[in-house]
Amino acid sequence: MPVFKCQLLRPIIAKLKLSFGHPRSAKLAARRHFALWLFSSWALLTTPVQAEVCLVDWLEPPRNLSFPADQQRLVGQNLEQTDANTFWLTGHVEIQQDGLWIHADQAIYQRDQQTALVFGQVRLQQSDLLLHAPSLRYFASPQQAFADDIRYQFIETRAHGHAAHIHALPEQNQSYFRQATYTTCALDNPDWTLRGRDLELNQNTRRLYVKHARLDFYGVPIFYSPYLDIPLDERATGLLFPYIGSVDAPQGGTPLGVFAQPYFINLAPNLDTTLTLIAIEQRGVMLDNEWRYLQPRHRGELSVSFLNDQLVQDQGLSFIGRGGNPQTMDASADRWRLSFAGQQAWSRSVRSNLVWHEVSDPDFYNDLPTNFTETSGLRTRDTRLERRAELRFNQGAWRGELNYLGFLPLRNGENNYLEKAPELRLGYSENFGQLRFSLNTERTEFVRYNGFNDFQRESQVRGLINRQQMGERWLVQPRLDYRISDTYGFMNAFLQANQRHYQVINPNAQTDAASDNLVWQGALRGGLIFERDLNLFNQAWQQTLEPEVQYLYVPYVDQSRLPVYDSGTASLDFSNLFQLNRFSGIDRIGDTEQVSVAVNTRFIDPEGAPKFDAGIGQIFYLRDRQVNLRGSATATEPRSDYFLRLRSFFAPFSATSTSQWDDNTLELKQINNRLEAYWQPRLALLATHQGFNLNDENRRRQSLGLGTVYQLSQNWQFAGYAQMDLETDRTLQRAGGLRYESCCWASELIIEQAEKLDGRYNTTIKYVIEFKGLSNVGDRLADTLRRELDF
């Protein structure tokens, strides 16, 4: 009900306004509040629409063609025999045999030749084909039919068209057309039509082959191909529809136009490749090749691109440096990239995964539109690409891993990433009733990046590798868990030992070349569940109260001379109040004696669905914490901040908020909000807000993300999103798109703009058109929203 929606929305808006913290100016605050009000008000004013049903009408309702294989049926209202072998039938004439049905006004049947000439509103059905014609000549053995000036329709897809002539071979599941048309649009006045001199329908290969094909869109010829191979239910070799757009010029200036023409090659049912020629204004033509394979146990994708860049050849490689100044350097005009992603299942117990990237220069992805024909997660602000190789074994109680993890630095990428090359893990776990024993062992070698393209050595990216220490780390972790659980609560006891050994190749004054370290961890955690009946909205609801407590003890062990390879300070929020280590990784294991306390309550409706829950928690420290990262002081606070979580699920809204409040002043320090609303099938809205260090004027950060998909009408759809930095009043990324979709074709225009690390914006314009039954490019608007905002 509208009144109920307004009452529900008001506290949500108030909560989100509060979460913005203290704006630096009244103008900025007003803009934020107005944006949220507009965002929410738009949601309340919309009404759903019915989705369009896209089914083309039948030329003739299909019928069951089953008939005894050794019999034929020939009937009519009137029969006249002119000689011993000639019969003239008139009035609702039907010829039927297994897999074939013919209906006409009249027929002349030759018994000795097993042929029939039928005429007058002829209708034919064979296998997946319906046909209308003024006349038709039929041969029973071998079974075939000839007709002129026909209209046809495929039963499975309802695609249809006209032809000047047809030769049908029902027993061979093939039909041949001359001067034919093909479309998936409405029977009358189709929006698009594919015309061909020769057209072959092959039910055995499930293909439609067209020679000298011409595509007309609203009567205007827009495409020609000497040959097309159209799948009836799977992929086929042929030209895909082109893409038109633009990319930013180096160091700003007028955007460069881009035209991409992909060609798809279906090499096998499990192997294909897409070859794309991408013409880029001033730069030249880039060749992009994407290979895909799929096996029962293996799958992968290989992408290769190459461009002889005329702009680099004439002017050098131009880019914006870390200081924001335009720079130019000598570089090879031959620019390329190679990417591979694959997964393998060698057996039920052994699996592997490989993701690898190589590029010719650190600006390749900034300058060139490799993602023009794909949905890519790489953004212009990225400064590195992750590379990993994983081999995993899992058999019964045993598990093992052999991993490599590294990074390929890009422009302005800090080349101080250490690679795990390799990382070897071996584990064992076994249950003994309510007792569980597990053992985890690990050996990791940390080295600096030294790949095929060593940008650090070539001084193409800034590197800080000298600050990093390389070496080996060994880990042995035995662990015991004991758990008791019931409907009213649970209790879990845990004890773990962490034995580490380090060998450092380049130690400094604060690090030993070799060291051993043993740290014990023990915890006892328990929780109870209380329930009570509650009357809400004149309905029988249920409320739970769920207190939870954990005691954690970790003795102090000096770790100050151990290297720090992959550890950092773990973020503390409501979801990890009960974590066992305040540091990420295992180079630092925090000493502590603490009690974590949290209380949750849930409200459950009469159908058993949780509609609202709230939780609050805090950690009480019984002694100071001495273990820290280098440069950090001993932690002496007796208590942590308060952590709060709120969640509600009242259709069409879904809201989640987690926040951190100062223990002494109750000031808001951090917050993460997410609000979703769905009015199916017309409107979907999403708002996300994050705030960090909100009580510190110099360090606080806030971001706001907004996204929407709005069905303007049955055919038109709008989608857009934006990500903003509220503290600096900057838009980091935004995109908008308009999609038109009818029953037989769709078109999208997408404009994206993303801020680079140097402060400039990279603008991309994409336009794509899809003719259903000929091509399928998916819904790129929806793909973009899912990628950027987890919509």
N, C-alpha and C positions, 0 to 999 in steps of 0.2 A: 504494500500500500504506500502511496506517495508520502503520507504523513509519517509513517514509520521510517521510511528512508531518510527523511530530513532529520528526524530525531537521532537516528543512528549516525549520520554523517557529521553532526555538529561536534560531538566530542572528539571525533577523529581529526577534524580540521584543527580544533583547539590544540590537540596533542602535537600535531605536526608543526603548528606555528611555534609552540614552545620549544620544539626541538631545534629550531634554527639558531638558538643561542642569541647573543646580543649583536645585532647588526651594527656596522660601523657608521651607517647613516640612515636617517629616516626615509630617504628616497629609496635606498636599496631594500629596506624592510618592507616598504609599501609595495615595491615591485614583486617581492617574494610572495607576500600575502595575496596580492591580486592574481598572480599566476596560479597559486593553489586554489583560490576561489573559483577562477575561471575553469580550471581543470576539473573541479568537483561539480560545478553547476552544469557544465556541458553534459556530464554523465547523467544528471537527473532529468534533463530535458529531452533525452532521446527515447525513441520507441523502437521495438524490434520489427524487423521485416522478414518475410518468408523467403527462404532460399529458392533460387530459381531451379526448376527441374529441367534438366537438359536431356530430353529424349526426343529424337526425330520421329515424326509420324511414320507409320508403316505404309509402304506401297500396297501391301497385301498381308494380312495377318498370317504369320507362318503356321504351318500345319505339320502334323506328324507324318513323316514319309515312310514309316516302316511298312513293308509289304513283302509277301513271300518272294524269295529270290528267284524262283523258277516260274513265276506267273506274271502275266500282264493283264491289265484291265482296260477295256475300251467301251465306253457307254455314251449314249446320247438319247435325246427325246424321240428323234425320228431316224430311221435307218432305211436307206435305199441302196440296193445292190445292182450296179450297172453291168457287171460281168462276174465271172467266177472269182476274181481276185480283187475287185474294186468295190469299196463300200463308201457311201456318202452319208455322214452323220450330221445332223443339225440339232440345235437346241441344247445348251449346257453340255457340250461335249467334254469328256474327261478321259485322259490317257494316264495310266498310273502303273508304275512298277517300282521295285525297291530303289529308293533314293531319288525318285523323280515323280513330279506331278505336273500335268499340263491341263489347262482349262481354256476353252474357246467357244465361239458361237457355232462354227462349222469345222468339219474335218473330212478330208478324202484319204482313205486308208488303203494302201496296197499290201494285200496279205502276202503275196509271193515275195515281194521285196522288203517286207517288214519296215515300210516307211509310211509317214503320214504328213500331209500338208494341212495345217490348221490355220484358220484365219478368223478375224472378227474378235476383237478384245481378248487377245491371247495373254494368258498369265501362266508363268512357269516358275516352279520352285525346285531347286536341286541343292543338296548339301547346305551351303551357307549363302546361296544366291536366290534372290527374287527377281523376276523379269516380267516386264509388260511390253508387248509388241503388237502391231496390226496383223502380222502373219508370221508363221514359223514353219520350217521344214524339219521333221523329226525322223531319225533313223534308229531302229531298235537294236541292230547288231551290225557293227559295234555301236553302242549307244552314243548319239551325238545329236546336236540341234543347231540350226542356222536361222538367223533372223536379222532383219534390217530395221532401222529407225526404232531402237529399243530404249527403254528406261529400266534401270536395274537398281538393286539395293542389297548390301551385304547384311545378313541377318545378325551376326554377332556384334558388329559395330554400328549398324544402321547407316553407315556411309552409303552414298548413292550417287547416281549420275546418269548421263545419256550416252549413247553410242550410235554411230551410223551402221555398225554391223557387229554381230557376235557369233562366235563359233564355240559352242559349249560341249564339253566332254565330261559328262557326269561320272562315268566309270573311272576316269583318270583324275577326277577332282580338279579339273583345269577348265578355264574359259579364256577366250581370246577376243579382244574388242578392237575395233578400228574407229578412229576419230572420236575418242571418248572423253568424257569429263568425269571428275571425281570431287566430292566435297563431303564434309561432315555437318554442314549447316542445314537449315530448314529445306523442305522439299521444294518450296517455291521461293524464287528470288534469293538464292544463297549469297552470303556476304563475300565468300571467296570460292573460287573454282580452279581446280587443276585440270588443264587440258593436255591431252597427249595424242600423238598420231597412232601409237600402238600401246595397248594396255593388256597385261596378262595377269589373271588371277590364278594363283597356284595354292590350293588348299593343302597340299602335301608339305610345302615349305613355309606355309603361312606368310606369303609375300604377295605384294602387288607391284609388278614391274611396269614402268612407264617409260616410253621412248619419246624423245623430243617433247619434254614436259614444259608447260608454260603456266605460271601461276597468275591468276587475275584476282585483284582485290577491289571490290566494288566496281568491277568492269574495267579496271586499269591494269595492264600487264606490269608486274613488278619483279618477275623472276623467271629465268629460263635455265634448263639443264638438259643436256642431250640424253641423260638417263637418270632415272630415280628408282630406288629400291625401297618401298614403303612397307614396314612390318604391319601385319594385322594384329599381332599381340606381343611383339618384342622388338629389339633394336635392329636397325638396318644401316648399311653403308650409304652415305650420301652427304650432300651439303646441308649444314644446319643454317639457321637464319642468322644474319650478321648482327653485330652490335655496333652502336654508334655512341661516342662520348668524347670526353676530353680529360687531360691531365694538366697539372700545373707545369709551367716552364721553370727551369732552374733559376734561382734567385728572383723569383716573381715574374711579373710581366703577363702578357696575354697567354691564356691557356692554349695548349697544343691539342689540335684535333686528333681523334683516334678513330680508326675503323678496323674492326676485327671480323674476319671471315673464317669460321671453323668448318672443318670437314671431318665427319665421323666415319671411321672404318671399323666395321664389325668383322674381326678376323675369325672369331669362333664364338660359340655361345658363352664361353667363359673368358674371352680375351677381346679387348677392343682398344682403339687408340683414337685420339682427337688431335688433328693437325690444324693449327690456327695461324693464319697470317695476320699480324697486327701492324697496320700502317700507322706510324706516329709522325705527325707533322714535324719537319726539320730534322728528325732523327733517322728516319728510314723505315724499313720493314723488318719487324722482328718475327722470327719463326718460333712458335711455341708448340711443343709436342707433349701430350699427356697419354701415358699408357696405363691401362687398368687390367688386372687379371683376378680371377676368382676361381679357386679350387675348393673342393670339400674341406681341405685342411689349411689352405693358404690363400691369402689375398693381399693385394698391394697396389700401389699407385706410384708411377715414376713420371716426373715432370722435368722437361729440359727446355730451356729457352736460349736463343742466340740472336744478337743484334750487332751489326757493324754500325756503330753510332756516329753519324755524320756530324752531329753537333759537338761531340767530344773530339772528333778528329779535327774539326775546324777551330774550336775555341778552348779545348781542354775540358777537364771534369770540373764543373761548377757546383758549389754547395755553400751552405751557410754554416760557418764554424760555430764552435761552442759559445764564443763570445757574441754571436749574432751578426758577425761581419761576413759579407760575401767573399768567397775565396775561390781560386781556380788553381788546379794543379795538372801537370802533365800525366796522362794516363792512356792506356791502350783503348782504342776505339772498339775493340772486340769485347763485348760485354755478354755475359752468360750467367746462367744459374742452373743448378741441378738439385732436385728434391726427391726424396724417396720416403714412403711410409708404407710399412707392410707388417702383417701379422702372420705367424706360422704356428700350426699345431702339429708337431712332429709325431706325437702319440697322445694318448689320454693323459699322460703324466708330464710331458715335455712340451713347452710352448716358448715362443720367442717373439720379440717385437723390435722393429728397427725404424727409427726416424732420423733422417740425415739431410743436411743442407750444405751446399757449397755455392759460392757466388764469386764473380770476377772482381767486384769492388764493393765497398761498404755502402754505396749510394744506389745500388741496383734497384732495390725495392722502393726507394723514395722516388726515383725518376721514372720507372717503367711500370706499366699497368699489367702485371702478370695475373692479377686477380680479376681482370676485366670479364672473363668468361666463367668465373667460378665464385663461390662464396668463400671468402678467405678471412681468417681471423687475424692476419697480419695488419697492423695499423702503422701509420706514419710516425708515431711516437715510439715505436719499438726500436731498441738499440741492440738487440741480440736475437738469435734464433737458437732454440734448444735442440740439441742432438743427443740421441740416446740409443743404446742397443741393450736388449734385455733377453736373457735366457733363463727360463724358470722351470723348476722341477717340483712336482708335488705328488707324492705317493704315500698314502696312508698317513702315518704320523710324521713322516719326513718331508721336508721342503728344502729347496736350494735355489739360489739365484746367482747368476753371473751378469753384472751390469756394467755399462759404461754410461756416464752422464757428462756432457760437455756443452759448450756454447760457442756459437759463431758470432763474433762481434760485428755490428754494423756501424754506420756513421754515428759519431759521438758516443759509441759504446765504450764503457770503461773495461779495458781488457784485463781486469783483475779477477776474472772468474777462474776458480780452480776446477779442474776436471777430475771426476772419479774414474780413474783409468788403471785398473778395473776395480770393481767392488764385488767381493765374493761373500755370499751369505749362506749359512747352513743352519737349519732349525729342526727341532723335534718337539712334539707335544703329545701328551697322553692323558686321558681321564681315568681316574681311579675313584669311581663313585662321585662324590661331591668335591673331591680333590683333583686339581689339575696341575700337572707338572709340564713346564716348557723350558726349552733351552735354545737360545739364539746366539749364534757366533757370526762374526763379521771381520773381514780383512779388507781394508780400503787403501788404495794408493792415490794420493792427491798430487796432480801435476798441473803445470800451466798449459794454456792453449798453445799448440804447436802444429796447427793443421796445414792443409794444402795451401790455403791463403792465409799467410801469417801477417795480418794487417799491423800487428804490433811491430814486427821487424821492419815492415815497409813504411812505418810512420804514418799510416793512413788513418789510424784511430789512436786516440789518447790512451795510454796504458799505465796502470799502477801496479804492475805485477811484482815489482821489487818489494812491495809491502807484504806480499803473501809468502807464507812458508809452505814448502812442499815436503812430502814425506809419507809415512805409512801409519795406519791406525789399526790396531787389533782390538776386538771386543768379544768378551764372553759374558752372557747374561742368563744365568739360571733363574727360574721363577716358580713360585708355588702360589696357587690360588685356591681358596676354599669358599664355596658359596652355598648359602641356604636361602631358598625363596619359597614364597607361598602367596596366596591371593591378598593377604593383608600386609605384606612387606618382604624385605630381603635383608641379608647380611653377607658381606664379602670381606674376607681377610686376604692380605697379599704380602708377599715377601720376595724381594728381588736383590740380587747382587750384580754389580756392574764392574767388571774387571777390564781395564783398558791398558794398552801398551802402545807407546808412540816411538817412532823413529823419524827424526826431523833431518832433512837433507841440508837445509840452510838455516840453522838456529841463530837466534840473536841473543842479546844480553838477558832478555826476559824469558827465554825458552831453553829447556834442556834438549840436548841432542837425542837422548834416550830416557824414557821415564815409564814407570808403572804406577797404576792408581786403582784402588779398590774402594767403591762406595756402595753401602747397603741402603735399601729403601724398604720401608714397611708401612702398611696402611690397614686400617679397619674402617669399613664403610657400611652403613645401614640406613634403612628407610622404612617408614610405615605408611599405610594408606587408610585414611578414615573416610567414611561416606555418610551422607545424610540426605534425606528426601527434602525437596524444596518445591514450593509452589511459585512458579513464575508465569506471567501472562496467562493465568488460569489453567496452567498445565503442570503435570507432574514431572519436574526436573530432578536432577541429582547433582550434588556438589561433593567434591572430594577435597580433602586436606592431606597433603603429602609432605611431611617433614623428612629431611635427609641430613645426615651428619657423617663426616669423615675425619678420622684422626690420622695424620701423616707424620712420620718421623724419618728424617734423613740426617745422620750424624755429620759433623763438619769434617771434611778432608781437604787439605790444601791442594788446590788445583791451579794455582796462579802461574806455574811454570809449564803448564800444558799448552800446546798450540790450540788455536781456534780455527778449525777448518770450515765447518758448516753449522755452527751454533749461533743463536741470537736470543734476544729476550722474547719469550713467547707472549703474545697478547693475552690479556686476562679479561674475560667477559663471562656472562652467565653460563655459557655452554661449557666452559672449562674451569669452573670453580673447583672441580674435583680432580684436576690434572695432577700427575705425580711429579712433574718437574717444571719449574718456572722458566726453564730455558728450552728452546727448540734444539734438536740435534742431541748429541751425546758427549760433546767436548766439555760441557759444563753440566754437572748434576747438582742442583741447588740444595744446600743444607737447610733444614727447617724442622721445626716442631710446631705444628699448626692444627687447628680445627676448622674445617669448612662446614658451614651451616647454610641450608637453603630450605625454603618452604614454598611449595607449589599448591595452587588450587585450580580445579577445573570445574566448569559448569557443563553438564551433559543434558541434551534435550530428550524428550520422551522417546525418540527413535534411536537413542544411543549414540548420537553424534556429538562430539565435543564442540561447543560453540564459542567458549571463551576460557582462557586460562591465564593465570598471572603467577609470577614467581619472583622472589627476592632472596638474595644470598650475600654472604660476607665470609671472609677468612679472618680468624683470630690467630695471631702469631704468638707463641709462647716464649720465643727467644729471638734474638737478632739473627739475620742471615748474612754470613760472611762471604760465601762464594759469589763471585761476580765476574762479569766480563772486564777486560782491561779498561782501566779508566773509570770504573764505576765504584761508588762508595758502598760501604756496608749498609744494608737495609735495616733500619731500626724501628719502623712503624709497628705499633702493636696490633693494628687492624688494617685490613684492606678497605678499599672503597666499597660502597653499596652497589650491587649489580641487580638490575631490574629487567624483567622480561614480560611483555604483554602481547597476547595474541587473540584475535577474534576472527570468527568465521560465520558471519551473518550474510547470506547471499543477498545481493550480488557482490558484497565486499569481503575482502580478506586482508587483514592488517597484522603486521608484526613489528614490534619495537623492542630493541634491547638498548639499555643505557647504563652508564656508569656515573655515580654521584659521589662527590667528595665526602669523605667520612666526617670531616670536621665542619665544613661550611655548607654542606648539602648543595654545592654548586654542581651544575651539570658539566661533566668533563668529556664524555664521549657518548655518541648515540648512533644507532643504525635503524632506520625506518624503512618499511616497505608496505605500500598500499596498492592492492589490486582490485579491480572491479570488472565484472563481465556481465553484459546484457546481451546474451546470445539471441540471434546471431549477428546483431548489429554493431555493438560497440564493446571494445576492450580498452581499459585504461591501466596505466602503471605509473606509480611515482615512487622513487627511491631517494633517500636522503641519508648522508653520512656526515658526521661531525667528529673531529678529533681535537684534543687539547682546547676545548671550548672555553675553559677558564683561564687560558693564557693568551693575552692579546697578541703576543709576538709569534706564537707557534701554532695557533689554531688554524684548522683547515676544515672547510665545509664544501660538499658537492651535492648537487641535485640532479637527478635524472628523471626525465618525463618521456613517456611513450604512449602511443595510442594507435589503434586500428579501428577505423570508422567506416562502416558500410554505408556509403552515401545513398545508394539505391540498389536495385537488384544487380546492376552491372558495374557500378562504380565503387571503388574502395580507395580510401586515403589512409596512409600510415606515415608516422613520423616519430622521431625521438630526438632528444637533446640531452647533453651532459654538460653541466655548468659548474664552474668554480665560484662559489658564492662569496668568498673572501676577496678575490681579486676582480669580481664581476666580469669574468671571461667565460665564453662558451668554448669548451674544449672540443666538442664534437656535436654535429647535428646532421640530420638527414630527413628528407621528406620524399614521399613518392605517391604517385597516382597510378592506380591499376584499373583497367577496363577489362571485364571478362564477360563474354557471351557464351552461348552453348558451343560455339565452334571456333572461337579465336579469343586471344587475350593479348594485352599489351601493357607494358609498364614503363614509366619514366621515373628514375630515381636520381636524386641529387644529394651527394654526400660531401660534407666539409669537415675536415679534422685538423686540429692544430698540431704542427710539428714541434719538435723540441726547441727549435730556434724561434718559435713564436709566430711563424708564418702559417698560413692555412693551405692545405692541399684540397682542392675541389675536384670532385669526380662526377661526371654526368653519364648516366647509363640509360640507354633505351633499348628495349627488346620487344619483339612481337612473336607470338606463338600461334601457329595454325594447328588446331587440335586435329589429330589424325595424321599430321605430317611431322610435327616436332613437339617436344616437351621440355621446357626449361624450368618448370617449377614456379613457385611463388617466392620471388626474390625479396619482396617487401617483408613477408613473414620471416624468411630466413635471416634477414638483416636484424630484425627486432629480437629474434631469439638469440642471435649471437651477441648483440651489444648489451641487452638489458635482461637477459634470461627470462624473456616474456613467456 
